[in-house]
Amino acid sequence: MNTYTGGCQCGAVRFRARGTPHHASICHCRMCQKAFGAYYAPLVSVRKMEFEWTRGRRKTFRSSNFVNRGFCGDCGTPLTYEAPDGMAVAAGAFDDPSAFPPSMQWGVEAKIGFVDHLHELPGAPSEDDLEADSFLHQIVSYQHPDHDTPVWPSEDHA
């Protein structure tokens, strides 16, 4: 049985999902755009999986008469879309989001036109930005690592 772990950016909320994901999708509806603060929301259905919260508790916002959206109350990371037919988890909240390639797009009536052309934009590795501002050389990340930890924050990040 496959096991997938994940959590929020600050590490206050962590989860584990076991089994085979039902499907991964991207939703372009305006409600998902606002919930994720992005052009679309990548989601992974966990409705056919064993799912448990392993650290902390998510907060929820009732975004409609049927849907609750879960997020970390400390850092704001979007975590869940919870509907009567099951729960989906934000793909980027998994420790390895590449394990969930989307197979469907929803809410295409609100899809922003340039989204189909993002792959045409020039790209550069993050390190290329180091030349732009000297402060970037001094950045220390306090983001939770992409694996479970017994305690967080660690002594290095407290």
C-alpha positions as CSV (number, residue, x, y, z in Angstrom):
1,M,0.0,0.0,0.0
2,N,1.4,3.4,-1.0
3,T,1.9,6.0,1.7
4,Y,2.0,9.7,1.0
5,T,2.8,12.4,3.6
6,G,2.5,16.1,3.6
7,G,1.6,19.3,5.5
8,C,1.6,23.0,5.6
9,Q,4.5,25.3,5.0
10,C,5.3,26.0,8.7
11,G,4.9,22.3,9.8
12,A,2.1,23.0,12.4
13,V,-0.2,20.6,10.4
14,R,0.9,17.3,8.9
15,F,-1.1,14.4,7.3
16,R,-0.7,10.9,6.0
17,A,-2.7,9.2,3.2
18,R,-2.4,5.4,2.4
19,G,-3.7,3.7,-0.7
20,T,-4.3,4.7,-4.2
21,P,-5.3,8.2,-5.0
22,H,-8.7,8.4,-6.7
23,H,-7.6,11.2,-9.1
24,A,-5.8,14.5,-9.2
25,S,-7.3,17.5,-10.9
26,I,-7.0,21.2,-11.4
27,C,-9.9,23.5,-10.7
28,H,-10.2,26.9,-12.4
29,C,-13.4,28.0,-10.7
30,R,-13.3,31.5,-9.1
31,M,-13.8,30.1,-5.6
32,C,-10.8,27.8,-6.0
33,Q,-8.7,30.7,-7.4
34,K,-9.5,32.8,-4.3
35,A,-9.0,29.9,-1.9
36,F,-5.5,29.2,-3.3
37,G,-4.6,32.8,-4.2
38,A,-3.6,31.4,-7.6
39,Y,-4.8,31.0,-11.2
40,Y,-6.1,27.5,-10.3
41,A,-6.2,24.9,-7.6
42,P,-4.4,21.5,-7.9
43,L,-6.2,18.9,-5.8
44,V,-5.8,15.2,-5.1
45,S,-8.9,13.2,-4.1
46,V,-8.3,11.1,-1.0
47,R,-11.8,9.8,-0.7
48,K,-10.8,6.1,-1.4
49,M,-7.7,6.3,0.8
50,E,-6.9,5.9,4.5
51,F,-6.3,9.5,5.6
52,E,-5.2,10.9,9.0
53,W,-4.0,14.1,10.4
54,T,-0.6,13.4,12.2
55,R,0.2,16.8,13.6
56,G,-1.9,19.8,14.5
57,R,-5.4,20.7,13.4
58,R,-6.5,22.5,10.3
59,K,-8.8,25.4,10.5
60,T,-11.7,25.5,8.1
61,F,-13.7,28.1,6.2
62,R,-17.2,27.4,4.9
63,S,-16.8,28.7,1.3
64,S,-20.3,27.6,0.2
65,N,-23.4,25.8,1.6
66,F,-21.7,22.5,0.7
67,V,-17.9,23.0,0.9
68,N,-15.4,23.6,3.7
69,R,-11.9,24.5,2.9
70,G,-9.1,23.5,5.3
71,F,-6.0,25.6,5.9
72,C,-3.2,26.0,8.4
73,G,-4.2,28.6,10.9
74,D,-0.6,29.6,11.6
75,C,0.9,30.0,8.1
76,G,-2.2,30.0,5.9
77,T,-1.3,27.1,3.6
78,P,-4.4,25.8,1.7
79,L,-4.9,22.2,2.6
80,T,-8.3,20.7,1.8
81,Y,-11.5,20.9,-0.2
82,E,-14.1,19.1,1.8
83,A,-17.5,18.3,0.1
84,P,-20.3,15.8,0.8
85,D,-18.8,13.4,-1.7
86,G,-15.3,13.4,0.0
87,M,-12.2,15.3,0.6
88,A,-9.4,16.5,-1.7
89,V,-6.0,17.7,-0.5
90,A,-4.0,20.5,-2.1
91,A,-1.4,18.7,-4.4
92,G,1.3,21.1,-3.3
93,A,0.8,20.3,0.3
94,F,2.1,16.7,-0.3
95,D,5.8,16.2,0.3
96,D,6.1,14.9,-3.3
97,P,3.5,16.7,-5.4
98,S,5.0,15.2,-8.6
99,A,3.4,11.9,-7.5
100,F,0.0,13.3,-8.6
101,P,-0.2,14.4,-12.2
102,P,-3.6,15.9,-12.9
103,S,-5.9,13.9,-15.1
104,M,-8.9,16.4,-15.3
105,Q,-9.6,20.1,-15.2
106,W,-12.8,21.5,-13.6
107,G,-14.3,24.9,-13.6
108,V,-13.0,25.7,-17.1
109,E,-15.6,28.5,-17.5
110,A,-13.4,30.6,-15.2
111,K,-10.1,29.5,-16.7
112,I,-7.8,32.5,-17.3
113,G,-6.7,32.5,-20.9
114,F,-3.0,32.8,-20.4
115,V,-2.8,29.7,-18.2
116,D,-2.7,27.6,-21.4
117,H,0.5,29.4,-22.4
118,L,2.5,29.3,-19.1
119,H,4.8,26.7,-20.5
120,E,5.8,29.1,-23.3
121,L,7.3,31.6,-20.8
122,P,11.1,31.8,-20.4
123,G,12.3,30.0,-17.3
124,A,15.3,30.3,-15.0
125,P,16.5,28.4,-11.9
126,S,16.1,30.1,-8.5
127,E,19.8,30.6,-8.2
128,D,19.8,33.0,-11.2
129,D,17.9,35.5,-9.0
130,L,20.8,35.7,-6.5
131,E,22.5,38.3,-8.7
132,A,19.5,40.6,-8.5
133,D,19.7,41.4,-4.7
134,S,22.4,40.8,-2.3
135,F,20.0,39.9,0.6
136,L,19.0,36.8,-1.2
137,H,22.4,35.2,-0.3
138,Q,21.5,35.5,3.4
139,I,18.1,33.8,3.2
140,V,17.5,31.0,5.8
141,S,14.4,28.9,5.2
142,Y,12.1,28.2,8.1
143,Q,9.8,26.1,5.9
144,H,9.1,22.6,7.2
145,P,11.1,20.0,5.2
146,D,9.4,17.6,2.8
147,H,9.3,14.7,5.2
148,D,7.9,13.9,8.6
149,T,9.8,15.2,11.6
150,P,9.3,14.1,15.3
151,V,9.2,17.7,16.5
152,W,8.7,21.0,14.7
153,P,10.0,23.6,14.7
154,S,13.4,22.1,15.1
155,E,15.9,23.6,17.5
156,D,17.6,25.2,14.4
157,H,14.3,27.0,13.5
158,A,12.9,27.9,16.9
